[in-house]
Amino acid sequence: MKNELENFFKDKTIDSLEDVRSAMNEFVLKNWKDFIHNEISPEHLEAHKYLDKWDKKHNLRDIHKTLEIYPDCFLAKLYLVLDKDRWALIRDLEEMMDQEEKRLYKTGFMKKYKKGLEFTLDGEDYLKGINELIKAYISIGGFSKAAKLAEKILLLDKTDVLAIRFILAGLYALLEEEDKLMKLYRSRKEKYIPYDLSFMCLYYKRGEFKKAQEYLELIDKKNPYFISYAEKEIEKEMPKNAKLGEESEAITVMREMDYLIDFTPHIKEFISKRGNL
């Protein structure tokens, strides 16, 4: 699958994080076609049409219709609990994830795809559940548990459709796991700002301010809007398209990695001073 992904990207023009997401979605849909007849039931496909309607209008009738057509649709069950408070959400999601994993093993799904979930609706729904659990643990400062769950996603989904590697980078920074952060960074050979931000915060927490400043300067070179946006703290709507080097990228990174900023005391002051302490 890794070789297939690399070959697919050879003919693609990637100028932004949004281009990455778009290309990955195209790759997912392409691969789904190879699995539909053998791996995805017509009922499950029909059920997901109602989930698409729910995404647009958030009408609970579409969720219930989904479960009526396909009672095992995990994503529909997930949507029904997302509005609970963070503690109830964690309790319910832990139980739901355990039950879903047992169901997938029972059907032979997890055994068949133990080297990667590939691209099936069951697999995607399951990974989204783990992703929501990660967010819930981050909200209560459960960074170690969140990191383990993120690592699990990367083991199950080699292509990382959900881009969980960027969240994991920030979690490694908070946990001061330099070796793991470096290994993650080198494994992807990517030059995106989330990695630089993670290294900056890690070295800042260790009191290695010179190293932290070097990464801040690197971020500034890649995106001249980042420091000024971090200083202003102006709440802006999440951009639909994040272009590398533009303010939209700075907003997207700061919004998606706000947990790293929030749990690194006084890092915004460090950024505003450009590391000149």
Secondary structure, DSSP 8 states (H G I E B T S, - for coil): -HHHHHHHHHT----BHHHHHHHHHHHHHHHHHHHHHHHS-HHHHHHHHHHHHHHHH--HHHHHHHHHH-TT-HHHHHHHHTTS-HHHHHHHHHHHHHHHHHHHHHTTHHHHTTT---S-HHHHHHHHHHHHHHHHHHHTT-HHHHHHHHHHHHHH-TT-TT-HHHHHHHHHHHTT-HHHHHHHHHHHT---HHHHHHHHHHHHHTT-HHHHHHHHHHHHHH-TTHHHHHHH-------SS-BTTSHHHHHHHHHHTHHHHHTSTTHHHHHHTTT--
